[in-house]
Amino acid sequence: MLSAFTACPGLFYTTPAQDGILSRIRIPGGILTSEQCCMIANIADNYGGGYIDVTNRANLQIREIKAAINIEVLQSLQELGLGSVNPAVDNIRNIMTSPTAGIDTQELIDTRPLVKAWDDYITAHSHFSGLSAKFSVCFDGGGKVAVKNCVNDITLAAELPNGDGKTHDVYFRLSVSRGEKGKPPQDTGILLRPKECIPVLAALADVYLQHTDPKLRRKPRLREIINGLGVEQYLQEVEQQFKVNHSDFDDKLFFSHSLLTAQKPEREKFYHLGIYPQRQTGLFYIGVVLPLGRLKSWQMRGLANLATKYGSCNLRLTPWQNVLITDIPQHKIAEVTQEITQLGLNISSTHINSALVACSGKRGCAASATETKDHALALAAYLENNITLDYPINIHFSGCVKSCAQHDPADITLIGVSLEVENKSLEGYQVYVSDGTLQKFGYQLYEYVTFTELPKLISRMLQIYQHQRLSLDESFREFVYRYGTSQLLQIFS
Ligand code: SF4
């Protein structure tokens, strides 16, 4: 096995975990072919725990690897287009884009060519191995399934500054990570034409490298460099670097400052689950719920076979740890959904598993106070028997405050706490609810609830929400906003 243990695993850079070796496969843009899926499923069976996890960057992870993956297998993966052809940069964070890029009925621009261009650029420039492994870039094409609010170091989000609806006038708004940790990147007020995006990203990366000691074991995050220099200084240096790299570029095109700042309202992130028409007439995509982002290897092969039989041999991973099958003709939808059910999966955005998130927990991470995944599954089983959801509810279990599995606030966040009681450790959770106005977890409602008490409490909270909401359209976070925490504590008790 090619291996150099780092904090952020890649195909060639694996990392030890509590439950064995963890290998992460970068999937730029989250798009996989059926053939690639089957090969990954075989690796999970032959070397790992027989399952595959989709991460919140639309990567794939194989866990519980006990024996070295054969070098020929790794090479075959590369030949199928998985893993960077340049191992030096394979550990750099996956490039994020909307899972509906190119098929979204409302998108302004297909971002897939930009994802490929940036991936090719990284691959061709080995000195980018000096970037932080967490150097993360996101392209948002302005469609219905938006990713621009996901936490990334750099986001380029499409918009029409003149509102004239002409595709050639699409610009990308540049946002960069700064300020507090865990916040989405903040608007720089700079708009870029599509052709300027890759050169500007390259300049952003070069300036980062100029301010980083290559010998440092722990590379700083881009946010830390920007906080140290100040965002104006950083962007001035980026502009200078851009001119050095592209002396022939028409510099009037670069850094066209924002003409208007009106932002689209945040899109509902669960629009990707269920059945939706594509921009290609007569074709549909189907978003499939993966419980806690996990697929058994046989389920992965099953979905890959469905994509081959009915679609275009493609699956798309989402940053919400689900998967889309695309390009399904309308008359085949019923057959596909039935076969998805036969795989033990469903497509409903209001199923409790649709927005249930958990980090790897005690079994996979030494920092975890609790068995997050087991607890999440037990909670889901309890809720399935006690309540019927009719609006997506995002519940996030985190083994510690680091909150690796989800960076934005969930409707309900549960942070693991372990208490020593009579020489026994008792696993429980801090309970937070969010109205969407605060970053991180929202408002703490309960300081400590044992796991035994938790399912009843969450069920009661959701039942009260369903009975007391203003209408079927009132979301959980709107309900939280309307009541405020002190009143919520009263009505939930
Ligand atoms: S959130 Fe904490 S416990 Fe969970 S995986 Fe991350 S570091 Fe580990």
Residues whose N, C-alpha, C, O or C-beta is under 5 A from the ligand:
A	BS01	SF4	C359 S360 G361 C365 A367 S368 S398 G399 C400 K402 S403 C404
